Amino acid sequence: ATRLALVGVDGVKLALHQRLAHGATVQFSGSLGGDYFDQLRAERLVTRYSRGQPTRRWEAVSGRRNEALDCLAYAYAARGLVGLD
């Protein structure tokens, strides 16, 4: 039987963003180029207010690809599901 898990991508992206912003340990290969890191910054967290309530969402930065960010987010989520240290 196949097990499926829902991934809260917005929450995962927020966790990754906070880890990177606060200098938490995230190890990257030395062979990754500048394009990879540009793609990690391809979205930004925006807070908008609707009826006085804040809502946060990730918005794409114009002209940037975000495949690296999506892959890192899903890899981070998968790591959490597996339960590795």
Phi and psi in degrees as a GROMACS rama.xvg file:
@    title "Ramachandran Plot"
@    xaxis  label "Phi"
@    yaxis  label "Psi"
@TYPE xy
-91.68  130.81  THR-2
-98.2672  131.309  ARG-3
-111.713  150.645  LEU-4
-137.317  136.139  ALA-5
-80.7111  137.763  LEU-6
-114.606  122.611  VAL-7
-81.7005  88.9761  GLY-8
-60.2395  -39.1158  VAL-9
-61.6919  -42.0244  ASP-10
-66.6829  -38.596  GLY-11
-66.0724  -43.7489  VAL-12
-62.4409  -38.8805  LYS-13
-64.4506  -43.4392  LEU-14
-61.4155  -44.2388  ALA-15
-63.6556  -44.4615  LEU-16
-59.1541  -44.1507  HIS-17
-66.2538  -40.1321  GLN-18
-62.026  -44.9128  ARG-19
-68.9828  -38.7879  LEU-20
-70.1609  -29.7722  ALA-21
-102.575  11.0979  HIS-22
74.69  18.477  GLY-23
-67.2114  158.391  ALA-24
-69.6985  115.392  THR-25
-135.619  117.3  VAL-26
-96.9447  133.088  GLN-27
-121.53  149.217  PHE-28
-65.6697  143.429  SER-29
-70.8289  -11.9556  GLY-30
-89.2317  -0.604016  SER-31
-75.7609  138.36  LEU-32
-90.7377  177.545  GLY-33
-61.5909  -31.1445  GLY-34
-61.5929  -37.1207  ASP-35
-59.8075  -47.409  TYR-36
-72.6843  -29.2542  PHE-37
-63.1545  -38.9323  ASP-38
-68.977  -28.8984  GLN-39
-65.8581  -25.5583  LEU-40
-100.968  25.2979  ARG-41
-80.5325  -9.01824  ALA-42
-134.718  152.974  GLU-43
-131.241  149.532  ARG-44
-84.0685  124.644  LEU-45
-120.544  133.957  VAL-46
-106.346  125.112  THR-47
-122.299  155.683  ARG-48
-111.403  132.333  TYR-49
-129.561  114.83  SER-50
56.6411  38.1172  ARG-51
81.8272  -1.02439  GLY-52
-105.986  131.248  GLN-53
-74.9243  138.788  PRO-54
-129.329  133.022  THR-55
-108.293  142.782  ARG-56
-154.441  157.438  ARG-57
-91.1047  129.79  TRP-58
-119.379  141.403  GLU-59
-68.9018  141.014  ALA-60
-85.561  128.231  VAL-61
-55.4825  132.795  SER-62
83.3392  4.36466  GLY-63
-113.403  139.977  ARG-64
-84.1818  151.903  ARG-65
-127.336  20.6271  ASN-66
-59.8468  -39.5793  GLU-67
-64.4507  -41.1531  ALA-68
-63.4247  -45.127  LEU-69
-62.486  -44.2606  ASP-70
-63.5568  -42.6077  CYS-71
-65.4094  -40.13  LEU-72
-62.2682  -45.22  ALA-73
-70.0133  -34.668  TYR-74
-66.4413  -40.4298  ALA-75
-62.7579  -43.5081  TYR-76
-64.9139  -43.1808  ALA-77
-63.4766  -39.8038  ALA-78
-60.1651  -40.2511  ARG-79
-67.2171  -34.4006  GLY-80
-71.3713  -33.9689  LEU-81
-74.1233  -29.3603  VAL-82
82.9861  29.803  GLY-83
-78.1622  150.466  LEU-84
